[in-house]
Amino acid sequence: MKTVIVNAGPRKNWNTAKLLNAVKEGSESAGIETEFVQLYDLVFTGCRSCMICKRKGMTTPCKCYWKDMLMPVIESVYDSERLFIGSPIYFSEPTGMFRNFLERVCFPPLSYNDYSSNYEGKTNVGIFLTMNVNEEMYTKNYKSIMDQQAAPFRFLKGKTEIFPSYDTLQVSDYSKYEMGSFSEEHKREMNETQFQKDLERAFRIGREWEIN
Ligand SMILES: Cc1cc2nc3c(=O)[nH]c(=O)nc-3n(C[C@H](O)[C@H](O)[C@H](O)COP(=O)(O)O)c2cc1C
């Protein structure tokens, strides 16, 4: 079994990265081969519509033929049973990097003959989202958008599940920023209580989620 973990957020030691590191520790503690990728370290774009993956007679249609730094990561994903992606929510959606990654990973397995999937493997996808809003606002305003954003991962033929973390601490010292709409006291409390539980959940997910 192999697990690929992808950070689609820019910060390497904040909420999203911390959750993904907990997933990594959980996965490794179960003896699973685990690869961690920081998308913001890679130079790549979304799908370039080169259409090579859709050409007639391709012996390997389920491959992204665009040569850039994402190419080996996509190969790794296609070779894995579990893919975990983390993204902060930016303007009510996952990051642009998340979207670029998704386009590249999900277009090759999509068949334009009948909209089925030509993927020969099965990769379960777990998505960790972090955000400023609380659970109530997420459920009311964001949940359906995120479900829609995640839908193309069905072409990897596994389960797709979203694990949200709400009301995160955005900066270490709110007094240094123009961020008057947030209560630092509340954010700290959430960080010390709920976020610690989210980290424990992330570890458990890495260790146990869809490993059979
Ligand atoms: C450019 C930008 C846009 C954001 N937009 C939203 C938003 O629409 N909704 C929300 O709840 N949080 C929003 N946030 C807050 C982040 O989602 C939140 O702080 C997240 O936990 C950051 O992840 P990180 O700590 O891993 O960087 C935004 C943050 C930035 C920098």
The ligand as a Gaussian input file, in Angstrom:
#p B3LYP/6-31G(d) Opt

LIG

0 1
 C       -6.223000      34.796000       0.392000
 C       -7.022000      34.221000       1.526000
 C       -8.387000      34.046000       1.383000
 C       -9.134000      33.451000       2.411000
 N      -10.471000      33.262000       2.224000
 C      -11.192000      32.627000       3.189000
 C      -12.586000      32.375000       3.002000
 O      -13.175000      32.691000       1.977000
 N      -13.256000      31.724000       3.995000
 C      -12.639000      31.324000       5.162000
 O      -13.295000      30.727000       6.008000
 N      -11.313000      31.550000       5.354000
 C      -10.577000      32.187000       4.407000
 N       -9.235000      32.409000       4.602000
 C       -8.599000      31.915000       5.853000
 C       -7.875000      30.593000       5.673000
 O       -8.659000      29.657000       4.973000
 C       -7.494000      29.981000       7.023000
 O       -6.748000      30.901000       7.774000
 C       -6.713000      28.696000       6.816000
 O       -6.723000      27.916000       7.980000
 C       -5.265000      28.984000       6.404000
 O       -4.549000      27.778000       6.255000
 P       -2.999000      27.681000       6.685000
 O       -2.949000      28.051000       8.144000
 O       -2.617000      26.276000       6.426000
 O       -2.264000      28.657000       5.826000
 C       -8.484000      33.047000       3.620000
 C       -7.100000      33.262000       3.754000
 C       -6.378000      33.857000       2.732000
 C       -4.896000      34.069000       2.905000

